[in-house]
Amino acid sequence: MSQSPNLVNEDELKLQGYEFIAGIDEVGRGALAGPVVAGAVILPRNYSPWFELVRDSKELSPKKRECLFRSINQEAIAVAVGIISHQVIDTVNIFEATKLAMMQAIEKMPEQPQFLLIDGLTLSQCSIPQKGIIKGDKLCLSIACASIVAKVTRDHIMEELDKAYPGYSLARHKGYATEEHISRLKQLGPSPIHRLSFAPVRNVIASRSPERSEGAAKQVQIK
């Protein structure tokens, strides 16, 4: 049975005088293609029935995620996303790109948070008081909501990229390293939105003939 995230952290912070508490999470760190996306959510002031349905986004069906995504956007005090491209990921590394996505989401919030609850890490470049929570998307309701916002947003992006770069089945695996994805990579080489710094993509390029590898690299650079 999946674990239900709770409001323990949010309630403790409210007792300390914090009103706008944002949950922060990301999706796409392990993907081989596309952006990394962070979500930021300040929950509604009052309880809503859909709170009981929230789980870590990975534990929900696409249909349930979409329904919760709509509820969160309709009722939350503030919702924002940060999107960092594959080019930036290749330039600064995925960990730094994840933090950039989170910072972007925080900066875009229509109501600036007074405290941050972040899944798995802290942001030294951010002056807002914060707490990193290991497995926060399973334990903390606002982080779980942020994971849903980030996941649905990124899934929509990958579905659009699938139309732009057919042949890789991006709409199905969302850029992750599935057997199907690796097989298509080996057949077609990397697309312009693959992360060249990730080992599976590098290995595919190296395994192809010099002429085809050079052509694939040029294709990415041109894009």
Secondary structure in CASP SS format (residue, H / E / C, confidence):
PFRMAT SS
TARGET T0000
AUTHOR 0000-0000-0000
METHOD secondary structure of the structure
MODEL  1
M C 1.00
S C 1.00
Q C 1.00
S C 1.00
P C 1.00
N E 1.00
L C 1.00
V H 1.00
N H 1.00
E H 1.00
D H 1.00
E H 1.00
L H 1.00
K H 1.00
L H 1.00
Q C 1.00
G C 1.00
Y C 1.00
E C 1.00
F C 1.00
I E 1.00
A E 1.00
G E 1.00
I E 1.00
D E 1.00
E E 1.00
V E 1.00
G C 1.00
R C 1.00
G C 1.00
A C 1.00
L C 1.00
A E 1.00
G C 1.00
P C 1.00
V E 1.00
V E 1.00
A E 1.00
G E 1.00
A E 1.00
V E 1.00
I E 1.00
L C 1.00
P C 1.00
R C 1.00
N C 1.00
Y C 1.00
S C 1.00
P H 1.00
W H 1.00
F H 1.00
E H 1.00
L H 1.00
V C 1.00
R C 1.00
D C 1.00
S H 1.00
K H 1.00
E H 1.00
L C 1.00
S C 1.00
P H 1.00
K H 1.00
K H 1.00
R H 1.00
E H 1.00
C H 1.00
L H 1.00
F H 1.00
R H 1.00
S H 1.00
I H 1.00
N H 1.00
Q H 1.00
E H 1.00
A C 1.00
I C 1.00
A E 1.00
V E 1.00
A E 1.00
V E 1.00
G E 1.00
I E 1.00
I E 1.00
S C 1.00
H H 1.00
Q H 1.00
V H 1.00
I H 1.00
D H 1.00
T H 1.00
V H 1.00
N C 1.00
I H 1.00
F H 1.00
E H 1.00
A H 1.00
T H 1.00
K H 1.00
L H 1.00
A H 1.00
M H 1.00
M H 1.00
Q H 1.00
A H 1.00
I H 1.00
E H 1.00
K H 1.00
M C 1.00
P C 1.00
E C 1.00
Q C 1.00
P C 1.00
Q C 1.00
F E 1.00
L E 1.00
L E 1.00
I E 1.00
D E 1.00
G C 1.00
L C 1.00
T C 1.00
L C 1.00
S C 1.00
Q C 1.00
C C 1.00
S C 1.00
I C 1.00
P C 1.00
Q E 1.00
K E 1.00
G E 1.00
I E 1.00
I C 1.00
K C 1.00
G H 1.00
D H 1.00
K H 1.00
L H 1.00
C E 1.00
L H 1.00
S H 1.00
I H 1.00
A H 1.00
C H 1.00
A H 1.00
S H 1.00
I H 1.00
V H 1.00
A H 1.00
K H 1.00
V H 1.00
T H 1.00
R H 1.00
D H 1.00
H H 1.00
I H 1.00
M H 1.00
E H 1.00
E H 1.00
L H 1.00
D H 1.00
K H 1.00
A H 1.00
Y C 1.00
P C 1.00
G C 1.00
Y C 1.00
S C 1.00
L H 1.00
A H 1.00
R H 1.00
H H 1.00
K C 1.00
G C 1.00
Y C 1.00
A C 1.00
T C 1.00
E H 1.00
E H 1.00
H H 1.00
I H 1.00
S H 1.00
R H 1.00
L H 1.00
K H 1.00
Q H 1.00
L H 1.00
G C 1.00
P C 1.00
S C 1.00
P C 1.00
I C 1.00
H E 1.00
R C 1.00
L C 1.00
S C 1.00
F C 1.00
A H 1.00
P H 1.00
V H 1.00
R H 1.00
N H 1.00
V H 1.00
I H 1.00
A H 1.00
S H 1.00
R C 1.00
S C 1.00
P H 1.00
E H 1.00
R H 1.00
S H 1.00
E H 1.00
G H 1.00
A H 1.00
A H 1.00
K H 1.00
Q H 1.00
V H 1.00
Q H 1.00
I H 1.00
K C 1.00
END
